[in-house]
Amino acid sequence: MNPSTGRKPRLAVLVSGRGSNLQAILDAIARGELDAEIVGVFSDRPDAAALDRVAPALRWSLEARQFPDRAAFDAILATAVEATAPDWVFCAGYMRILGDAFVRGFDGRLLNVHPSLLPRYKGLRTHARALQSGDTEHGASVHFVVPELDAGAVVAQARIPVQPGDTPESLAARLLPEEHRLVTATLALAAAGRLAEHGGQVQLDGQTLFSPLHLDSTGILRPGSRS
């Protein structure tokens, strides 16, 4: 519960695919681990399986390819998201790059999960790129969204070891449960009013984080010193 408003923090979620991170958020809310309310799920793909995970009243979708350009679609999307009065907007497997105007409109309350240890491997094919580079560990990051792709301040990360014989598929499958825990733990901080971004830096409880939080084996986010 937000003490300043007397209501649960409001969460809008952007999706494009199957919605496993969305389901992790829904499950965490149901278990009482995330004190928030999902007020809308928005997609650029009307056939996205993620939409089926919430009630019809919470679903919004339009086919982005029907619009003449990114700005036109983003303007409609921004209006729909803003109408739900969200405290936070979370990109949970949202595969379109958000334009500058959308990002500015939700500055400081727009988060994304990315399947790499940022700043490594921005963009796509992160698991394959980690293997091709011979990395010994891989992971996921939750970061604030800025106009530059996957370049916003990183809030928290989860790490897993790369095992001999790993493929992009096996690495992705092993990372996904940790990614889910990372997402829900980070959103719990946001919903509790403990998380903010100022001047390109993450603040936790009003103090600047000089390195991302890390997810420990119990699912708790702790201060970390590794880059």
NURO-976554 format. One record per residue (C-alpha): residue in one letter; residue number from 1; y, x, z. Coordinates in Angstrom, 3 decimals, decimal comma. Layout:
BEGIN
+------+-----+----------+----------+----------+
| rest |  nr |       c2 |       c1 |       c3 |
+------+-----+----------+----------+----------+
|    a | NUM |        Y |        X |        Z |
...
+------+-----+----------+----------+----------+
//
This chain:
BEGIN
+------+-----+----------+----------+----------+
| rest |  nr |       c2 |       c1 |       c3 |
+------+-----+----------+----------+----------+
|    m |   1 |    0,000 |    0,000 |    0,000 |
|    n |   2 |    3,450 |    1,292 |   -0,907 |
|    p |   3 |    5,511 |    1,061 |    2,292 |
|    s |   4 |    8,799 |    0,778 |    0,398 |
|    t |   5 |    7,714 |   -2,220 |   -1,687 |
|    g |   6 |    4,961 |   -3,807 |    0,413 |
|    r |   7 |    2,559 |   -3,886 |   -2,535 |
|    k |   8 |   -0,157 |   -1,771 |   -4,043 |
|    p |   9 |    1,008 |    0,882 |   -6,523 |
|    r |  10 |    0,761 |   -0,425 |  -10,081 |
|    l |  11 |   -1,259 |    1,583 |  -12,612 |
|    a |  12 |   -1,183 |    1,182 |  -16,399 |
|    v |  13 |   -4,000 |    2,928 |  -18,282 |
|    l |  14 |   -3,997 |    4,046 |  -21,926 |
|    v |  15 |   -7,390 |    4,314 |  -23,643 |
|    s |  16 |   -8,899 |    4,907 |  -27,064 |
|    g |  17 |  -12,646 |    5,180 |  -26,533 |
|    r |  18 |  -15,514 |    4,181 |  -24,303 |
|    g |  19 |  -13,552 |    4,205 |  -21,046 |
|    s |  20 |  -15,660 |    6,259 |  -18,653 |
|    n |  21 |  -12,565 |    7,518 |  -16,836 |
|    l |  22 |  -11,233 |    3,967 |  -16,674 |
|    q |  23 |  -14,523 |    2,898 |  -15,112 |
|    a |  24 |  -14,270 |    5,713 |  -12,577 |
|    i |  25 |  -10,809 |    4,432 |  -11,632 |
|    l |  26 |  -12,084 |    0,853 |  -11,300 |
|    d |  27 |  -15,005 |    2,023 |   -9,149 |
|    a |  28 |  -12,722 |    4,080 |   -6,884 |
|    i |  29 |  -10,477 |    1,055 |   -6,375 |
|    a |  30 |  -13,509 |   -1,110 |   -5,571 |
|    r |  31 |  -14,745 |    1,441 |   -3,018 |
|    g |  32 |  -11,342 |    1,609 |   -1,361 |
|    e |  33 |  -10,852 |    5,262 |   -2,307 |
|    l |  34 |   -7,884 |    4,526 |   -4,570 |
|    d |  35 |   -5,231 |    2,219 |   -3,172 |
|    a |  36 |   -3,843 |    0,965 |   -6,473 |
|    e |  37 |   -3,899 |   -1,999 |   -8,825 |
|    i |  38 |   -4,556 |   -1,776 |  -12,545 |
|    v |  39 |   -1,914 |   -3,968 |  -14,173 |
|    g |  40 |   -2,781 |   -3,313 |  -17,808 |
|    v |  41 |   -5,113 |   -1,417 |  -20,120 |
|    f |  42 |   -3,567 |   -0,471 |  -23,454 |
|    s |  43 |   -5,247 |    0,825 |  -26,594 |
|    d |  44 |   -4,425 |    1,917 |  -30,119 |
|    r |  45 |   -7,878 |    0,687 |  -31,156 |
|    p |  46 |   -8,690 |   -3,013 |  -30,749 |
|    d |  47 |  -12,420 |   -2,189 |  -30,892 |
|    a |  48 |  -12,271 |    0,385 |  -28,079 |
|    a |  49 |  -15,176 |   -0,214 |  -25,701 |
|    a |  50 |  -12,906 |    0,604 |  -22,764 |
|    l |  51 |  -11,111 |   -2,719 |  -23,158 |
|    d |  52 |  -14,295 |   -4,581 |  -22,245 |
|    r |  53 |  -14,249 |   -3,011 |  -18,781 |
|    v |  54 |  -11,360 |   -5,201 |  -17,613 |
|    a |  55 |  -10,522 |   -8,898 |  -17,735 |
|    p |  56 |   -8,964 |  -10,232 |  -20,963 |
|    a |  57 |   -5,658 |  -10,823 |  -19,193 |
|    l |  58 |   -5,291 |   -7,084 |  -18,637 |
|    r |  59 |   -6,054 |   -6,019 |  -22,213 |
|    w |  60 |   -3,486 |   -5,067 |  -24,835 |
|    s |  61 |   -4,297 |   -3,498 |  -28,192 |
|    l |  62 |   -2,938 |   -3,058 |  -31,682 |
|    e |  63 |   -4,296 |   -1,034 |  -34,578 |
|    a |  64 |   -1,971 |    1,955 |  -34,683 |
|    r |  65 |   -2,783 |    2,728 |  -38,309 |
|    q |  66 |   -1,107 |   -0,511 |  -39,358 |
|    f |  67 |    2,286 |    0,864 |  -38,345 |
|    p |  68 |    4,423 |    2,960 |  -40,694 |
|    d |  69 |    4,767 |    5,872 |  -38,265 |
|    r |  70 |    4,124 |    6,998 |  -34,713 |
|    a |  71 |    7,574 |    5,984 |  -33,487 |
|    a |  72 |    7,117 |    2,380 |  -34,605 |
|    f |  73 |    3,810 |    2,002 |  -32,780 |
|    d |  74 |    5,041 |    3,852 |  -29,689 |
|    a |  75 |    8,042 |    1,539 |  -29,404 |
|    i |  76 |    5,815 |   -1,543 |  -29,309 |
|    l |  77 |    3,423 |    0,154 |  -26,898 |
|    a |  78 |    6,240 |    1,234 |  -24,588 |
|    t |  79 |    7,617 |   -2,299 |  -24,424 |
|    a |  80 |    4,187 |   -3,672 |  -23,529 |
|    v |  81 |    3,550 |   -1,029 |  -20,876 |
|    e |  82 |    7,000 |   -1,380 |  -19,319 |
|    a |  83 |    6,518 |   -5,148 |  -19,073 |
|    t |  84 |    3,783 |   -4,529 |  -16,472 |
|    a |  85 |    6,264 |   -2,597 |  -14,265 |
|    p |  86 |    3,888 |    0,318 |  -13,640 |
|    d |  87 |    4,468 |    2,920 |  -10,975 |
|    w |  88 |    2,204 |    5,307 |  -12,896 |
|    v |  89 |    0,903 |    5,451 |  -16,461 |
|    f |  90 |   -2,380 |    7,298 |  -16,953 |
|    c |  91 |   -3,865 |    8,455 |  -20,263 |
|    a |  92 |   -7,638 |    8,135 |  -19,829 |
|    g |  93 |   -9,067 |    9,362 |  -23,103 |
|    y |  94 |   -6,054 |    8,214 |  -25,110 |
|    m |  95 |   -6,395 |   10,080 |  -28,395 |
|    r |  96 |   -2,962 |    9,596 |  -29,966 |
|    i |  97 |   -0,138 |   12,031 |  -29,367 |
|    l |  98 |    2,682 |   10,198 |  -27,613 |
|    g |  99 |    6,108 |   10,638 |  -29,175 |
|    d | 100 |    9,193 |   11,986 |  -27,443 |
|    a | 101 |   10,770 |    8,572 |  -26,852 |
|    f | 102 |    7,674 |    7,179 |  -25,123 |
|    v | 103 |    7,302 |   10,268 |  -22,951 |
|    r | 104 |   10,978 |   10,200 |  -21,936 |
|    g | 105 |   10,705 |    6,523 |  -21,057 |
|    f | 106 |    7,997 |    7,232 |  -18,479 |
|    d | 107 |    9,151 |   10,691 |  -17,439 |
|    g | 108 |    7,732 |   11,791 |  -14,103 |
|    r | 109 |    5,151 |    9,008 |  -13,915 |
|    l | 110 |    2,997 |    9,741 |  -16,978 |
|    l | 111 |   -0,273 |   11,648 |  -16,420 |
|    n | 112 |   -3,116 |   12,746 |  -18,693 |
|    v | 113 |   -6,587 |   14,175 |  -18,202 |
|    h | 114 |   -7,587 |   16,972 |  -20,582 |
|    p | 115 |  -11,073 |   18,547 |  -20,828 |
|    s | 116 |  -10,155 |   22,199 |  -20,415 |
|    l | 117 |   -8,658 |   24,561 |  -17,878 |
|    l | 118 |   -5,117 |   24,372 |  -19,189 |
|    p | 119 |   -3,266 |   26,266 |  -20,522 |
|    r | 120 |   -6,477 |   27,218 |  -22,297 |
|    y | 121 |   -7,612 |   25,073 |  -25,231 |
|    k | 122 |   -4,922 |   22,518 |  -25,814 |
|    g | 123 |   -5,885 |   19,858 |  -28,334 |
|    l | 124 |   -9,392 |   19,037 |  -29,549 |
|    r | 125 |  -12,885 |   20,627 |  -29,496 |
|    t | 126 |  -12,318 |   22,140 |  -26,071 |
|    h | 127 |  -15,991 |   22,494 |  -25,125 |
|    a | 128 |  -16,916 |   24,270 |  -28,368 |
|    r | 129 |  -13,894 |   26,546 |  -28,093 |
|    a | 130 |  -14,783 |   27,536 |  -24,531 |
|    l | 131 |  -18,293 |   28,488 |  -25,661 |
|    q | 132 |  -17,037 |   30,340 |  -28,722 |
|    s | 133 |  -14,749 |   32,392 |  -26,498 |
|    g | 134 |  -17,597 |   33,357 |  -24,177 |
|    d | 135 |  -16,011 |   31,754 |  -21,114 |
|    t | 136 |  -18,007 |   31,854 |  -17,899 |
|    e | 137 |  -16,382 |   28,699 |  -16,558 |
|    h | 138 |  -14,956 |   25,517 |  -18,005 |
|    g | 139 |  -13,254 |   22,494 |  -16,570 |
|    a | 140 |  -10,763 |   19,663 |  -16,750 |
|    s | 141 |   -7,083 |   19,335 |  -15,889 |
|    v | 142 |   -4,800 |   16,477 |  -14,913 |
|    h | 143 |   -1,219 |   17,165 |  -15,966 |
|    f | 144 |    2,130 |   15,511 |  -16,396 |
|    v | 145 |    2,790 |   14,542 |  -20,002 |
|    v | 146 |    5,662 |   16,166 |  -21,889 |
|    p | 147 |    6,502 |   15,936 |  -25,589 |
|    e | 148 |    4,643 |   19,181 |  -26,361 |
|    l | 149 |    0,877 |   18,637 |  -26,626 |
|    d | 150 |   -1,016 |   19,296 |  -23,366 |
|    a | 151 |    1,852 |   21,457 |  -22,087 |
|    g | 152 |    3,048 |   19,557 |  -19,015 |
|    a | 153 |    2,806 |   20,822 |  -15,464 |
|    v | 154 |   -0,815 |   20,878 |  -14,284 |
|    v | 155 |   -1,455 |   18,973 |  -11,065 |
|    a | 156 |   -5,131 |   19,655 |  -10,434 |
|    q | 157 |   -8,264 |   21,090 |  -12,008 |
|    a | 158 |  -12,024 |   20,843 |  -11,666 |
|    r | 159 |  -14,206 |   23,797 |  -12,649 |
|    i | 160 |  -17,853 |   24,171 |  -13,592 |
|    p | 161 |  -19,836 |   27,267 |  -14,586 |
|    v | 162 |  -20,921 |   27,745 |  -18,174 |
|    q | 163 |  -24,694 |   28,103 |  -18,200 |
|    p | 164 |  -26,867 |   30,112 |  -20,588 |
|    g | 165 |  -27,893 |   27,968 |  -23,520 |
|    d | 166 |  -25,053 |   25,487 |  -23,074 |
|    t | 167 |  -23,996 |   23,503 |  -26,096 |
|    p | 168 |  -20,719 |   21,624 |  -26,462 |
|    e | 169 |  -22,656 |   18,446 |  -25,712 |
|    s | 170 |  -24,390 |   19,746 |  -22,573 |
|    l | 171 |  -21,158 |   21,259 |  -21,295 |
|    a | 172 |  -19,291 |   18,002 |  -21,851 |
|    a | 173 |  -22,008 |   15,982 |  -20,118 |
|    r | 174 |  -22,009 |   18,253 |  -17,065 |
|    l | 175 |  -18,233 |   18,261 |  -16,833 |
|    l | 176 |  -17,745 |   14,510 |  -17,084 |
|    p | 177 |  -18,723 |   13,557 |  -13,493 |
|    e | 178 |  -16,368 |   16,251 |  -12,172 |
|    e | 179 |  -13,632 |   14,967 |  -14,471 |
|    h | 180 |  -14,091 |   11,484 |  -13,032 |
|    r | 181 |  -13,749 |   12,804 |   -9,485 |
|    l | 182 |  -10,702 |   14,819 |  -10,495 |
|    v | 183 |   -9,015 |   11,784 |  -12,032 |
|    t | 184 |   -9,547 |    9,505 |   -9,056 |
|    a | 185 |   -8,565 |   12,136 |   -6,486 |
|    t | 186 |   -5,348 |   12,932 |   -8,355 |
|    l | 187 |   -4,454 |    9,280 |   -8,796 |
|    a | 188 |   -5,037 |    8,740 |   -5,079 |
|    l | 189 |   -2,322 |   11,315 |   -4,381 |
|    a | 190 |   -0,016 |    9,640 |   -6,880 |
|    a | 191 |   -0,651 |    6,170 |   -5,485 |
|    a | 192 |    0,035 |    7,405 |   -1,957 |
|    g | 193 |    3,484 |    8,593 |   -3,027 |
|    r | 194 |    2,592 |   12,236 |   -2,456 |
|    l | 195 |    2,932 |   13,461 |   -6,044 |
|    a | 196 |    6,053 |   14,098 |   -8,127 |
|    e | 197 |    7,397 |   16,334 |  -10,884 |
|    h | 198 |   10,813 |   17,979 |  -10,866 |
|    g | 199 |   12,153 |   20,540 |  -13,306 |
|    g | 200 |    8,774 |   21,093 |  -14,888 |
|    q | 201 |    7,046 |   21,776 |  -11,573 |
|    v | 202 |    4,589 |   19,698 |   -9,573 |
|    q | 203 |    5,552 |   18,704 |   -6,070 |
|    l | 204 |    3,080 |   17,594 |   -3,407 |
|    d | 205 |    4,535 |   16,066 |   -0,262 |
|    g | 206 |    7,930 |   17,392 |   -1,350 |
|    q | 207 |    6,739 |   20,992 |   -1,685 |
|    t | 208 |    6,419 |   22,817 |   -5,014 |
|    l | 209 |    2,894 |   23,702 |   -6,136 |
|    f | 210 |    2,833 |   27,167 |   -7,687 |
|    s | 211 |   -0,743 |   26,735 |   -8,905 |
|    p | 212 |   -2,858 |   23,653 |   -9,568 |
|    l | 213 |   -4,863 |   22,000 |   -6,836 |
|    h | 214 |   -8,605 |   22,495 |   -7,223 |
|    l | 215 |  -11,383 |   19,998 |   -6,662 |
|    d | 216 |  -13,888 |   21,220 |   -4,083 |
|    s | 217 |  -17,556 |   20,308 |   -3,840 |
|    t | 218 |  -16,812 |   17,311 |   -1,631 |
|    g | 219 |  -14,332 |   15,805 |   -4,092 |
|    i | 220 |  -11,230 |   16,806 |   -2,118 |
|    l | 221 |   -8,239 |   18,402 |   -3,816 |
|    r | 222 |   -7,181 |   21,616 |   -2,145 |
|    p | 223 |   -4,507 |   24,250 |   -2,811 |
|    g | 224 |   -5,673 |   26,966 |   -5,165 |
|    s | 225 |   -4,397 |   30,357 |   -6,190 |
|    r | 226 |   -6,297 |   30,846 |   -9,433 |
|    s | 227 |   -4,509 |   30,457 |  -12,749 |
+------+-----+----------+----------+----------+
//
